[in-house]
Amino acid sequence: MKIALTHTGSPEKNSFYVNWLRTSDDIEIISFSADANNLDEIGHCDALVLSGGIDIHPKYYGSDKTDYPHAPQQYKEHRDEFEIA
């Protein structure tokens, strides 16, 4: 089984996902990210895990409010766009 895993932005946090998913030798994990620009690989995977990370920019769900409690200082819109695609 091939699983595409988006990167959290933190190598340490990402390793938690890898360890959790790697329950068998049959599982191959593909690092899937905007930085790797490998959207075309999704067609070769059996599953997709969207990992946690910085909040999605509010404009992607119809809001312009960015000053909510615990809002990030900056968003990663390239990641949002990649994962939406």
PDB file with SEQRES, HELIX, SHEET and CRYST1 records, atoms N, CA, C and O in Angstrom:
SEQRES   1 A   85  MET LYS ILE ALA LEU THR HIS THR GLY SER PRO GLU LYS          
SEQRES   2 A   85  ASN SER PHE TYR VAL ASN TRP LEU ARG THR SER ASP ASP          
SEQRES   3 A   85  ILE GLU ILE ILE SER PHE SER ALA ASP ALA ASN ASN LEU          
SEQRES   4 A   85  ASP GLU ILE GLY HIS CYS ASP ALA LEU VAL LEU SER GLY          
SEQRES   5 A   85  GLY ILE ASP ILE HIS PRO LYS TYR TYR GLY SER ASP LYS          
SEQRES   6 A   85  THR ASP TYR PRO HIS ALA PRO GLN GLN TYR LYS GLU HIS          
SEQRES   7 A   85  ARG ASP GLU PHE GLU ILE ALA                                  
HELIX    1 AA1 PRO A   11  LEU A   21  1                                  11    
HELIX    2 AA2 LEU A   39  HIS A   44  5                                   6    
HELIX    3 AA3 PRO A   58  TYR A   61  5                                   4    
HELIX    4 AA4 GLU A   77  ILE A   84  1                                   8    
SHEET    1 AA1 3 GLU A  28  PHE A  32  0                                        
SHEET    2 AA1 3 LYS A   2  THR A   6  1                                        
SHEET    3 AA1 3 ALA A  47  VAL A  49  1                                        
CRYST1    1.000    1.000    1.000  90.00  90.00  90.00 P 1           1          
ATOM      1  N   MET A   1       0.844  -1.176   0.000  1.00  0.00           N  
ATOM      2  CA  MET A   1       0.000   0.000   0.000  1.00  0.00           C  
ATOM      3  C   MET A   1       0.887   1.235   0.000  1.00  0.00           C  
ATOM      4  O   MET A   1       1.883   1.293   0.721  1.00  0.00           O  
ATOM      5  N   LYS A   2       0.525   2.213  -0.803  1.00  0.00           N  
ATOM      6  CA  LYS A   2       1.239   3.483  -0.882  1.00  0.00           C  
ATOM      7  C   LYS A   2       0.377   4.572  -0.259  1.00  0.00           C  
ATOM      8  O   LYS A   2      -0.777   4.762  -0.641  1.00  0.00           O  
ATOM      9  N   ILE A   3       0.955   5.286   0.708  1.00  0.00           N  
ATOM     10  CA  ILE A   3       0.233   6.366   1.384  1.00  0.00           C  
ATOM     11  C   ILE A   3       0.970   7.679   1.164  1.00  0.00           C  
ATOM     12  O   ILE A   3       2.162   7.788   1.453  1.00  0.00           O  
ATOM     13  N   ALA A   4       0.252   8.676   0.651  1.00  0.00           N  
ATOM     14  CA  ALA A   4       0.799  10.024   0.519  1.00  0.00           C  
ATOM     15  C   ALA A   4       0.570  10.749   1.843  1.00  0.00           C  
ATOM     16  O   ALA A   4      -0.539  10.745   2.376  1.00  0.00           O  
ATOM     17  N   LEU A   5       1.612  11.363   2.361  1.00  0.00           N  
ATOM     18  CA  LEU A   5       1.547  12.071   3.636  1.00  0.00           C  
ATOM     19  C   LEU A   5       2.047  13.487   3.443  1.00  0.00           C  
ATOM     20  O   LEU A   5       3.190  13.697   3.038  1.00  0.00           O  
ATOM     21  N   THR A   6       1.192  14.467   3.732  1.00  0.00           N  
ATOM     22  CA  THR A   6       1.643  15.851   3.641  1.00  0.00           C  
ATOM     23  C   THR A   6       2.566  16.153   4.821  1.00  0.00           C  
ATOM     24  O   THR A   6       2.436  15.564   5.894  1.00  0.00           O  
ATOM     25  N   HIS A   7       3.478  17.061   4.608  1.00  0.00           N  
ATOM     26  CA  HIS A   7       4.475  17.381   5.637  1.00  0.00           C  
ATOM     27  C   HIS A   7       3.941  18.451   6.568  1.00  0.00           C  
ATOM     28  O   HIS A   7       3.371  19.445   6.118  1.00  0.00           O  
ATOM     29  N   THR A   8       4.122  18.253   7.855  1.00  0.00           N  
ATOM     30  CA  THR A   8       3.612  19.180   8.871  1.00  0.00           C  
ATOM     31  C   THR A   8       4.377  20.498   8.907  1.00  0.00           C  
ATOM     32  O   THR A   8       3.859  21.500   9.401  1.00  0.00           O  
ATOM     33  N   GLY A   9       5.580  20.507   8.399  1.00  0.00           N  
ATOM     34  CA  GLY A   9       6.439  21.678   8.509  1.00  0.00           C  
ATOM     35  C   GLY A   9       7.488  21.487   9.586  1.00  0.00           C  
ATOM     36  O   GLY A   9       8.418  22.286   9.696  1.00  0.00           O  
ATOM     37  N   SER A  10       7.348  20.441  10.380  1.00  0.00           N  
ATOM     38  CA  SER A  10       8.298  20.135  11.445  1.00  0.00           C  
ATOM     39  C   SER A  10       8.770  18.687  11.281  1.00  0.00           C  
ATOM     40  O   SER A  10       7.952  17.768  11.316  1.00  0.00           O  
ATOM     41  N   PRO A  11      10.076  18.471  11.102  1.00  0.00           N  
ATOM     42  CA  PRO A  11      10.567  17.097  10.957  1.00  0.00           C  
ATOM     43  C   PRO A  11      10.183  16.198  12.132  1.00  0.00           C  
ATOM     44  O   PRO A  11       9.858  15.026  11.940  1.00  0.00           O  
ATOM     45  N   GLU A  12      10.220  16.748  13.344  1.00  0.00           N  
ATOM     46  CA  GLU A  12       9.874  15.949  14.525  1.00  0.00           C  
ATOM     47  C   GLU A  12       8.410  15.510  14.479  1.00  0.00           C  
ATOM     48  O   GLU A  12       8.106  14.332  14.667  1.00  0.00           O  
ATOM     49  N   LYS A  13       7.500  16.463  14.228  1.00  0.00           N  
ATOM     50  CA  LYS A  13       6.077  16.127  14.165  1.00  0.00           C  
ATOM     51  C   LYS A  13       5.792  15.190  12.995  1.00  0.00           C  
ATOM     52  O   LYS A  13       4.971  14.279  13.108  1.00  0.00           O  
ATOM     53  N   ASN A  14       6.466  15.416  11.881  1.00  0.00           N  
ATOM     54  CA  ASN A  14       6.258  14.558  10.718  1.00  0.00           C  
ATOM     55  C   ASN A  14       6.644  13.112  11.028  1.00  0.00           C  
ATOM     56  O   ASN A  14       5.985  12.179  10.568  1.00  0.00           O  
ATOM     57  N   SER A  15       7.709  12.927  11.804  1.00  0.00           N  
ATOM     58  CA  SER A  15       8.147  11.568  12.149  1.00  0.00           C  
ATOM     59  C   SER A  15       7.093  10.831  12.974  1.00  0.00           C  
ATOM     60  O   SER A  15       7.005   9.606  12.900  1.00  0.00           O  
ATOM     61  N   PHE A  16       6.292  11.559  13.760  1.00  0.00           N  
ATOM     62  CA  PHE A  16       5.208  10.918  14.512  1.00  0.00           C  
ATOM     63  C   PHE A  16       4.192  10.295  13.553  1.00  0.00           C  
ATOM     64  O   PHE A  16       3.730   9.175  13.770  1.00  0.00           O  
ATOM     65  N   TYR A  17       3.852  11.027  12.498  1.00  0.00           N  
ATOM     66  CA  TYR A  17       2.917  10.504  11.499  1.00  0.00           C  
ATOM     67  C   TYR A  17       3.506   9.277  10.799  1.00  0.00           C  
ATOM     68  O   TYR A  17       2.820   8.273  10.614  1.00  0.00           O  
ATOM     69  N   VAL A  18       4.781   9.366  10.412  1.00  0.00           N  
ATOM     70  CA  VAL A  18       5.425   8.247   9.726  1.00  0.00           C  
ATOM     71  C   VAL A  18       5.413   7.008  10.609  1.00  0.00           C  
ATOM     72  O   VAL A  18       5.056   5.923  10.149  1.00  0.00           O  
ATOM     73  N   ASN A  19       5.796   7.155  11.860  1.00  0.00           N  
ATOM     74  CA  ASN A  19       5.804   6.015  12.784  1.00  0.00           C  
ATOM     75  C   ASN A  19       4.412   5.441  12.986  1.00  0.00           C  
ATOM     76  O   ASN A  19       4.253   4.224  13.077  1.00  0.00           O  
ATOM     77  N   TRP A  20       3.417   6.284  13.056  1.00  0.00           N  
ATOM     78  CA  TRP A  20       2.044   5.844  13.241  1.00  0.00           C  
ATOM     79  C   TRP A  20       1.548   5.070  12.015  1.00  0.00           C  
ATOM     80  O   TRP A  20       0.873   4.049  12.147  1.00  0.00           O  
ATOM     81  N   LEU A  21       1.888   5.565  10.831  1.00  0.00           N  
ATOM     82  CA  LEU A  21       1.415   4.927   9.606  1.00  0.00           C  
ATOM     83  C   LEU A  21       2.162   3.643   9.265  1.00  0.00           C  
ATOM     84  O   LEU A  21       1.606   2.742   8.637  1.00  0.00           O  
ATOM     85  N   ARG A  22       3.396   3.566   9.672  1.00  0.00           N  
ATOM     86  CA  ARG A  22       4.229   2.426   9.297  1.00  0.00           C  
ATOM     87  C   ARG A  22       3.969   1.260  10.259  1.00  0.00           C  
ATOM     88  O   ARG A  22       4.809   0.930  11.096  1.00  0.00           O  
ATOM     89  N   THR A  23       2.801   0.652  10.121  1.00  0.00           N  
ATOM     90  CA  THR A  23       2.425  -0.472  10.978  1.00  0.00           C  
ATOM     91  C   THR A  23       2.773  -1.812  10.351  1.00  0.00           C  
ATOM     92  O   THR A  23       2.619  -2.859  10.980  1.00  0.00           O  
ATOM     93  N   SER A  24       3.243  -1.776   9.110  1.00  0.00           N  
ATOM     94  CA  SER A  24       3.540  -3.009   8.386  1.00  0.00           C  
ATOM     95  C   SER A  24       4.623  -2.731   7.351  1.00  0.00           C  
ATOM     96  O   SER A  24       4.803  -1.591   6.924  1.00  0.00           O  
ATOM     97  N   ASP A  25       5.333  -3.763   6.956  1.00  0.00           N  
ATOM     98  CA  ASP A  25       6.371  -3.605   5.935  1.00  0.00           C  
ATOM     99  C   ASP A  25       5.779  -3.350   4.556  1.00  0.00           C  
ATOM    100  O   ASP A  25       6.490  -2.928   3.644  1.00  0.00           O  
ATOM    101  N   ASP A  26       4.475  -3.604   4.395  1.00  0.00           N  
ATOM    102  CA  ASP A  26       3.811  -3.432   3.097  1.00  0.00           C  
ATOM    103  C   ASP A  26       3.503  -1.971   2.785  1.00  0.00           C  
ATOM    104  O   ASP A  26       3.074  -1.659   1.674  1.00  0.00           O  
ATOM    105  N   ILE A  27       3.712  -1.076   3.739  1.00  0.00           N  
ATOM    106  CA  ILE A  27       3.316   0.320   3.567  1.00  0.00           C  
ATOM    107  C   ILE A  27       4.504   1.166   3.117  1.00  0.00           C  
ATOM    108  O   ILE A  27       5.566   1.174   3.740  1.00  0.00           O  
ATOM    109  N   GLU A  28       4.285   1.874   2.018  1.00  0.00           N  
ATOM    110  CA  GLU A  28       5.275   2.824   1.512  1.00  0.00           C  
ATOM    111  C   GLU A  28       4.688   4.215   1.709  1.00  0.00           C  
ATOM    112  O   GLU A  28       3.559   4.484   1.299  1.00  0.00           O  
ATOM    113  N   ILE A  29       5.459   5.096   2.336  1.00  0.00           N  
ATOM    114  CA  ILE A  29       4.980   6.448   2.606  1.00  0.00           C  
ATOM    115  C   ILE A  29       5.667   7.414   1.645  1.00  0.00           C  
ATOM    116  O   ILE A  29       6.894   7.471   1.562  1.00  0.00           O  
ATOM    117  N   ILE A  30       4.851   8.161   0.931  1.00  0.00           N  
ATOM    118  CA  ILE A  30       5.341   9.160  -0.012  1.00  0.00           C  
ATOM    119  C   ILE A  30       5.187  10.529   0.645  1.00  0.00           C  
ATOM    120  O   ILE A  30       4.083  10.916   1.028  1.00  0.00           O  
ATOM    121  N   SER A  31       6.285  11.256   0.776  1.00  0.00           N  
ATOM    122  CA  SER A  31       6.213  12.615   1.304  1.00  0.00           C  
ATOM    123  C   SER A  31       5.606  13.492   0.213  1.00  0.00           C  
ATOM    124  O   SER A  31       6.135  13.577  -0.895  1.00  0.00           O  
ATOM    125  N   PHE A  32       4.517  14.128   0.532  1.00  0.00           N  
ATOM    126  CA  PHE A  32       3.690  14.833  -0.430  1.00  0.00           C  
ATOM    127  C   PHE A  32       3.627  16.290   0.001  1.00  0.00           C  
ATOM    128  O   PHE A  32       3.103  16.586   1.076  1.00  0.00           O  
ATOM    129  N   SER A  33       4.153  17.219  -0.818  1.00  0.00           N  
ATOM    130  CA  SER A  33       4.185  18.605  -0.363  1.00  0.00           C  
ATOM    131  C   SER A  33       4.260  19.601  -1.509  1.00  0.00           C  
ATOM    132  O   SER A  33       4.640  19.269  -2.632  1.00  0.00           O  
ATOM    133  N   ALA A  34       3.886  20.824  -1.189  1.00  0.00           N  
ATOM    134  CA  ALA A  34       3.993  21.920  -2.148  1.00  0.00           C  
ATOM    135  C   ALA A  34       5.461  22.165  -2.495  1.00  0.00           C  
ATOM    136  O   ALA A  34       5.782  22.480  -3.641  1.00  0.00           O  
ATOM    137  N   ASP A  35       6.352  22.023  -1.513  1.00  0.00           N  
ATOM    138  CA  ASP A  35       7.778  22.241  -1.765  1.00  0.00           C  
ATOM    139  C   ASP A  35       8.338  21.207  -2.738  1.00  0.00           C  
ATOM    140  O   ASP A  35       9.190  21.527  -3.567  1.00  0.00           O  
ATOM    141  N   ALA A  36       7.858  19.963  -2.636  1.00  0.00           N  
ATOM    142  CA  ALA A  36       8.305  18.905  -3.549  1.00  0.00           C  
ATOM    143  C   ALA A  36       7.580  18.990  -4.892  1.00  0.00           C  
ATOM    144  O   ALA A  36       8.012  18.389  -5.876  1.00  0.00           O  
ATOM    145  N   ASN A  37       6.484  19.732  -4.927  1.00  0.00           N  
ATOM    146  CA  ASN A  37       5.695  19.922  -6.142  1.00  0.00           C  
ATOM    147  C   ASN A  37       5.389  18.586  -6.824  1.00  0.00           C  
ATOM    148  O   ASN A  37       5.595  18.434  -8.028  1.00  0.00           O  
ATOM    149  N   ASN A  38       4.894  17.620  -6.042  1.00  0.00           N  
ATOM    150  CA  ASN A  38       4.670  16.270  -6.565  1.00  0.00           C  
ATOM    151  C   ASN A  38       3.195  15.883  -6.571  1.00  0.00           C  
ATOM    152  O   ASN A  38       2.845  14.744  -6.261  1.00  0.00           O  
ATOM    153  N   LEU A  39       2.341  16.826  -6.921  1.00  0.00           N  
ATOM    154  CA  LEU A  39       0.905  16.589  -6.971  1.00  0.00           C  
ATOM    155  C   LEU A  39       0.554  15.412  -7.876  1.00  0.00           C  
ATOM    156  O   LEU A  39      -0.404  14.688  -7.605  1.00  0.00           O  
ATOM    157  N   ASP A  40       1.316  15.216  -8.942  1.00  0.00           N  
ATOM    158  CA  ASP A  40       1.023  14.134  -9.889  1.00  0.00           C  
ATOM    159  C   ASP A  40       1.173  12.739  -9.279  1.00  0.00           C  
ATOM    160  O   ASP A  40       0.644  11.773  -9.828  1.00  0.00           O  
ATOM    161  N   GLU A  41       1.876  12.617  -8.167  1.00  0.00           N  
ATOM    162  CA  GLU A  41       2.071  11.312  -7.535  1.00  0.00           C  
ATOM    163  C   GLU A  41       0.827  10.793  -6.815  1.00  0.00           C  
ATOM    164  O   GLU A  41       0.762   9.611  -6.478  1.00  0.00           O  
ATOM    165  N   ILE A  42      -0.158  11.655  -6.575  1.00  0.00           N  
ATOM    166  CA  ILE A  42      -1.338  11.232  -5.831  1.00  0.00           C  
ATOM    167  C   ILE A  42      -2.085  10.108  -6.555  1.00  0.00           C  
ATOM    168  O   ILE A  42      -2.708   9.265  -5.909  1.00  0.00           O  
ATOM    169  N   GLY A  43      -2.026  10.090  -7.855  1.00  0.00           N  
ATOM    170  CA  GLY A  43      -2.697   9.056  -8.623  1.00  0.00           C  
ATOM    171  C   GLY A  43      -2.113   7.669  -8.434  1.00  0.00           C  
ATOM    172  O   GLY A  43      -2.744   6.675  -8.793  1.00  0.00           O  
ATOM    173  N   HIS A  44      -0.907   7.591  -7.869  1.00  0.00           N  
ATOM    174  CA  HIS A  44      -0.241   6.316  -7.643  1.00  0.00           C  
ATOM    175  C   HIS A  44      -0.359   5.856  -6.188  1.00  0.00           C  
ATOM    176  O   HIS A  44       0.246   4.858  -5.796  1.00  0.00           O  
ATOM    177  N   CYS A  45      -1.136   6.584  -5.397  1.00  0.00           N  
ATOM    178  CA  CYS A  45      -1.265   6.265  -3.977  1.00  0.00           C  
ATOM    179  C   CYS A  45      -2.647   5.677  -3.679  1.00  0.00           C  
ATOM    180  O   CYS A  45      -3.628   5.943  -4.373  1.00  0.00           O  
ATOM    181  N   ASP A  46      -2.679   4.877  -2.629  1.00  0.00           N  
ATOM    182  CA  ASP A  46      -3.928   4.261  -2.187  1.00  0.00           C  
ATOM    183  C   ASP A  46      -4.657   5.105  -1.149  1.00  0.00           C  
ATOM    184  O   ASP A  46      -5.856   4.935  -0.930  1.00  0.00           O  
ATOM    185  N   ALA A  47      -3.929   6.011  -0.516  1.00  0.00           N  
ATOM    186  CA  ALA A  47      -4.523   6.832   0.542  1.00  0.00           C  
ATOM    187  C   ALA A  47      -3.764   8.147   0.650  1.00  0.00           C  
ATOM    188  O   ALA A  47      -2.628   8.268   0.194  1.00  0.00           O  
ATOM    189  N   LEU A  48      -4.412   9.116   1.258  1.00  0.00           N  
ATOM    190  CA  LEU A  48      -3.812  10.428   1.495  1.00  0.00           C  
ATOM    191  C   LEU A  48      -4.078  10.821   2.940  1.00  0.00           C  
ATOM    192  O   LEU A  48      -5.219  10.780   3.401  1.00  0.00           O  
ATOM    193  N   VAL A  49      -3.020  11.202   3.657  1.00  0.00           N  
ATOM    194  CA  VAL A  49      -3.155  11.709   5.021  1.00  0.00           C  
ATOM    195  C   VAL A  49      -2.729  13.172   4.998  1.00  0.00           C  
ATOM    196  O   VAL A  49      -1.582  13.493   4.687  1.00  0.00           O  
ATOM    197  N   LEU A  50      -3.672  14.053   5.331  1.00  0.00           N  
ATOM    198  CA  LEU A  50      -3.381  15.482   5.435  1.00  0.00           C  
ATOM    199  C   LEU A  50      -2.997  15.751   6.882  1.00  0.00           C  
ATOM    200  O   LEU A  50      -3.846  15.739   7.774  1.00  0.00           O  
ATOM    201  N   SER A  51      -1.731  15.990   7.102  1.00  0.00           N  
ATOM    202  CA  SER A  51      -1.232  16.188   8.465  1.00  0.00           C  
ATOM    203  C   SER A  51      -1.626  17.567   8.988  1.00  0.00           C  
ATOM    204  O   SER A  51      -2.066  18.438   8.237  1.00  0.00           O  
ATOM    205  N   GLY A  52      -1.459  17.732  10.262  1.00  0.00           N  
ATOM    206  CA  GLY A  52      -1.733  19.021  10.881  1.00  0.00           C  
ATOM    207  C   GLY A  52      -0.650  20.027  10.555  1.00  0.00           C  
ATOM    208  O   GLY A  52       0.342  19.701   9.903  1.00  0.00           O  
ATOM    209  N   GLY A  53      -0.838  21.207  10.994  1.00  0.00           N  
ATOM    210  CA  GLY A  53       0.138  22.265  10.753  1.00  0.00           C  
ATOM    211  C   GLY A  53      -0.497  23.605  11.042  1.00  0.00           C  
ATOM    212  O   GLY A  53      -1.414  23.714  11.856  1.00  0.00           O  
ATOM    213  N   ILE A  54      -0.004  24.613  10.375  1.00  0.00           N  
ATOM    214  CA  ILE A  54      -0.543  25.963  10.528  1.00  0.00           C  
ATOM    215  C   ILE A  54      -1.957  26.000   9.952  1.00  0.00           C  
ATOM    216  O   ILE A  54      -2.267  25.281   9.002  1.00  0.00           O  
ATOM    217  N   ASP A  55      -2.801  26.832  10.528  1.00  0.00           N  
ATOM    218  CA  ASP A  55      -4.187  26.953  10.066  1.00  0.00           C  
ATOM    219  C   ASP A  55      -4.263  27.281   8.581  1.00  0.00           C  
ATOM    220  O   ASP A  55      -3.377  27.923   8.018  1.00  0.00           O  
ATOM    221  N   ILE A  56      -5.343  26.825   7.968  1.00  0.00           N  
ATOM    222  CA  ILE A  56      -5.645  27.189   6.587  1.00  0.00           C  
ATOM    223  C   ILE A  56      -6.017  28.662   6.570  1.00  0.00           C  
ATOM    224  O   ILE A  56      -6.687  29.143   7.483  1.00  0.00           O  
ATOM    225  N   HIS A  57      -5.585  29.385   5.534  1.00  0.00           N  
ATOM    226  CA  HIS A  57      -5.938  30.798   5.444  1.00  0.00           C  
ATOM    227  C   HIS A  57      -7.459  30.915   5.352  1.00  0.00           C  
ATOM    228  O   HIS A  57      -8.084  30.197   4.572  1.00  0.00           O  
ATOM    229  N   PRO A  58      -8.065  31.810   6.140  1.00  0.00           N  
ATOM    230  CA  PRO A  58      -9.522  31.939   6.163  1.00  0.00           C  
ATOM    231  C   PRO A  58     -10.162  32.213   4.800  1.00  0.00           C  
ATOM    232  O   PRO A  58     -11.327  31.869   4.598  1.00  0.00           O  
ATOM    233  N   LYS A  59      -9.446  32.814   3.874  1.00  0.00           N  
ATOM    234  CA  LYS A  59     -10.044  33.105   2.570  1.00  0.00           C  
ATOM    235  C   LYS A  59     -10.456  31.827   1.839  1.00  0.00           C  
ATOM    236  O   LYS A  59     -11.323  31.867   0.965  1.00  0.00           O  
ATOM    237  N   TYR A  60      -9.839  30.686   2.192  1.00  0.00           N  
ATOM    238  CA  TYR A  60     -10.177  29.429   1.525  1.00  0.00           C  
ATOM    239  C   TYR A  60     -11.486  28.836   2.027  1.00  0.00           C  
ATOM    240  O   TYR A  60     -12.007  27.888   1.439  1.00  0.00           O  
ATOM    241  N   TYR A  61     -12.013  29.388   3.105  1.00  0.00           N  
ATOM    242  CA  TYR A  61     -13.337  28.952   3.550  1.00  0.00           C  
ATOM    243  C   TYR A  61     -14.285  30.145   3.680  1.00  0.00           C  
ATOM    244  O   TYR A  61     -15.206  30.143   4.497  1.00  0.00           O  
ATOM    245  N   GLY A  62     -14.034  31.161   2.853  1.00  0.00           N  
ATOM    246  CA  GLY A  62     -14.980  32.268   2.710  1.00  0.00           C  
ATOM    247  C   GLY A  62     -14.953  33.333   3.772  1.00  0.00           C  
ATOM    248  O   GLY A  62     -15.953  34.023   3.972  1.00  0.00           O  
ATOM    249  N   SER A  63     -13.835  33.492   4.466  1.00  0.00           N  
ATOM    250  CA  SER A  63     -13.748  34.513   5.506  1.00  0.00           C  
ATOM    251  C   SER A  63     -12.554  35.419   5.230  1.00  0.00           C  
ATOM    252  O   SER A  63     -11.582  35.011   4.594  1.00  0.00           O  
ATOM    253  N   ASP A  64     -12.643  36.643   5.714  1.00  0.00           N  
ATOM    254  CA  ASP A  64     -11.490  37.540   5.615  1.00  0.00           C  
ATOM    255  C   ASP A  64     -10.935  37.875   6.994  1.00  0.00           C  
ATOM    256  O   ASP A  64     -10.066  38.736   7.134  1.00  0.00           O  
ATOM    257  N   LYS A  65     -11.442  37.189   8.004  1.00  0.00           N  
ATOM    258  CA  LYS A  65     -11.018  37.447   9.387  1.00  0.00           C  
ATOM    259  C   LYS A  65      -9.738  36.652   9.694  1.00  0.00           C  
ATOM    260  O   LYS A  65      -9.752  35.421   9.708  1.00  0.00           O  
ATOM    261  N   THR A  66      -8.656  37.356   9.935  1.00  0.00           N  
ATOM    262  CA  THR A  66      -7.386  36.703  10.253  1.00  0.00           C  
ATOM    263  C   THR A  66      -6.897  37.048  11.655  1.00  0.00           C  
ATOM    264  O   THR A  66      -5.795  36.662  12.045  1.00  0.00           O  
ATOM    265  N   ASP A  67      -7.713  37.771  12.407  1.00  0.00           N  
ATOM    266  CA  ASP A  67      -7.301  38.185  13.754  1.00  0.00           C  
ATOM    267  C   ASP A  67      -8.056  37.447  14.851  1.00  0.00           C  
ATOM    268  O   ASP A  67      -8.382  38.027  15.886  1.00  0.00           O  
ATOM    269  N   TYR A  68      -8.331  36.177  14.624  1.00  0.00           N  
ATOM    270  CA  TYR A  68      -9.040  35.367  15.614  1.00  0.00           C  
ATOM    271  C   TYR A  68      -8.060  34.877  16.692  1.00  0.00           C  
ATOM    272  O   TYR A  68      -6.848  34.924  16.481  1.00  0.00           O  
ATOM    273  N   PRO A  69      -8.563  34.410  17.841  1.00  0.00           N  
ATOM    274  CA  PRO A  69      -7.679  33.934  18.913  1.00  0.00           C  
ATOM    275  C   PRO A  69      -6.769  32.797  18.433  1.00  0.00           C  
ATOM    276  O   PRO A  69      -7.233  31.860  17.783  1.00  0.00           O  
ATOM    277  N   HIS A  70      -5.511  32.881  18.745  1.00  0.00           N  
ATOM    278  CA  HIS A  70      -4.483  31.885  18.412  1.00  0.00           C  
ATOM    279  C   HIS A  70      -4.215  31.784  16.910  1.00  0.00           C  
ATOM    280  O   HIS A  70      -3.713  30.763  16.441  1.00  0.00           O  
ATOM    281  N   ALA A  71      -4.539  32.816  16.165  1.00  0.00           N  
ATOM    282  CA  ALA A  71      -4.262  32.825  14.724  1.00  0.00           C  
ATOM    283  C   ALA A  71      -2.748  32.817  14.510  1.00  0.00           C  
ATOM    284  O   ALA A  71      -2.012  33.408  15.299  1.00  0.00           O  
ATOM    285  N   PRO A  72      -2.280  32.160  13.462  1.00  0.00           N  
ATOM    286  CA  PRO A  72      -0.841  32.183  13.195  1.00  0.00           C  
ATOM    287  C   PRO A  72      -0.399  33.576  12.747  1.00  0.00           C  
ATOM    288  O   PRO A  72      -1.202  34.358  12.240  1.00  0.00           O  
ATOM    289  N   GLN A  73       0.866  33.870  12.938  1.00  0.00           N  
ATOM    290  CA  GLN A  73       1.382  35.164  12.497  1.00  0.00           C  
ATOM    291  C   GLN A  73       1.463  35.225  10.981  1.00  0.00           C  
ATOM    292  O   GLN A  73       1.348  36.299  10.389  1.00  0.00           O  
ATOM    293  N   GLN A  74       1.661  34.081  10.358  1.00  0.00           N  
ATOM    294  CA  GLN A  74       1.625  34.014   8.897  1.00  0.00           C  
ATOM    295  C   GLN A  74       1.053  32.661   8.484  1.00  0.00           C  
ATOM    296  O   GLN A  74       1.149  31.679   9.220  1.00  0.00           O  
ATOM    297  N   TYR A  75       0.468  32.628   7.312  1.00  0.00           N  
ATOM    298  CA  TYR A  75      -0.135  31.409   6.785  1.00  0.00           C  
ATOM    299  C   TYR A  75       0.775  30.828   5.710  1.00  0.00           C  
ATOM    300  O   TYR A  75       1.664  31.512   5.202  1.00  0.00           O  
ATOM    301  N   LYS A  76       0.553  29.589   5.373  1.00  0.00           N  
ATOM    302  CA  LYS A  76       1.312  28.937   4.299  1.00  0.00           C  
ATOM    303  C   LYS A  76       0.351  28.670   3.147  1.00  0.00           C  
ATOM    304  O   LYS A  76      -0.096  27.543   2.933  1.00  0.00           O  
ATOM    305  N   GLU A  77       0.049  29.730   2.418  1.00  0.00           N  
ATOM    306  CA  GLU A  77      -0.946  29.634   1.360  1.00  0.00           C  
ATOM    307  C   GLU A  77      -0.518  28.698   0.239  1.00  0.00           C  
ATOM    308  O   GLU A  77      -1.370  28.083  -0.402  1.00  0.00           O  
ATOM    309  N   HIS A  78       0.782  28.577  -0.012  1.00  0.00           N  
ATOM    310  CA  HIS A  78       1.225  27.632  -1.046  1.00  0.00           C  
ATOM    311  C   HIS A  78       0.876  26.196  -0.641  1.00  0.00           C  
ATOM    312  O   HIS A  78       0.538  25.370  -1.488  1.00  0.00           O  
ATOM    313  N   ARG A  79       0.960  25.912   0.644  1.00  0.00           N  
ATOM    314  CA  ARG A  79       0.550  24.586   1.121  1.00  0.00           C  
ATOM    315  C   ARG A  79      -0.963  24.426   0.995  1.00  0.00           C  
ATOM    316  O   ARG A  79      -1.440  23.383   0.547  1.00  0.00           O  
ATOM    317  N   ASP A  80      -1.725  25.460   1.389  1.00  0.00           N  
ATOM    318  CA  ASP A  80      -3.185  25.399   1.272  1.00  0.00           C  
ATOM    319  C   ASP A  80      -3.593  25.109  -0.166  1.00  0.00           C  
ATOM    320  O   ASP A  80      -4.414  24.227  -0.415  1.00  0.00           O  
ATOM    321  N   GLU A  81      -3.023  25.846  -1.111  1.00  0.00           N  
ATOM    322  CA  GLU A  81      -3.364  25.679  -2.528  1.00  0.00           C  
ATOM    323  C   GLU A  81      -2.992  24.293  -3.027  1.00  0.00           C  
ATOM    324  O   GLU A  81      -3.753  23.674  -3.770  1.00  0.00           O  
ATOM    325  N   PHE A  82      -1.829  23.804  -2.623  1.00  0.00           N  
ATOM    326  CA  PHE A  82      -1.388  22.467  -3.030  1.00  0.00           C  
ATOM    327  C   PHE A  82      -2.343  21.397  -2.505  1.00  0.00           C  
ATOM    328  O   PHE A  82      -2.757  20.515  -3.257  1.00  0.00           O  
ATOM    329  N   GLU A  83      -2.693  21.466  -1.231  1.00  0.00           N  
ATOM    330  CA  GLU A  83      -3.554  20.460  -0.640  1.00  0.00           C  
ATOM    331  C   GLU A  83      -4.990  20.546  -1.154  1.00  0.00           C  
ATOM    332  O   GLU A  83      -5.668  19.524  -1.260  1.00  0.00           O  
ATOM    333  N   ILE A  84      -5.453  21.729  -1.468  1.00  0.00           N  
ATOM    334  CA  ILE A  84      -6.779  21.861  -2.060  1.00  0.00           C  
ATOM    335  C   ILE A  84      -6.800  21.208  -3.440  1.00  0.00           C  
ATOM    336  O   ILE A  84      -7.763  20.529  -3.798  1.00  0.00           O  
ATOM    337  N   ALA A  85      -5.733  21.418  -4.210  1.00  0.00           N  
ATOM    338  CA  ALA A  85      -5.636  20.804  -5.549  1.00  0.00           C  
ATOM    339  C   ALA A  85      -5.637  19.303  -5.444  1.00  0.00           C  
ATOM    340  O   ALA A  85      -5.563  18.613  -6.461  1.00  0.00           O  
TER     341      ALA A  85                                                      
END                                                                             
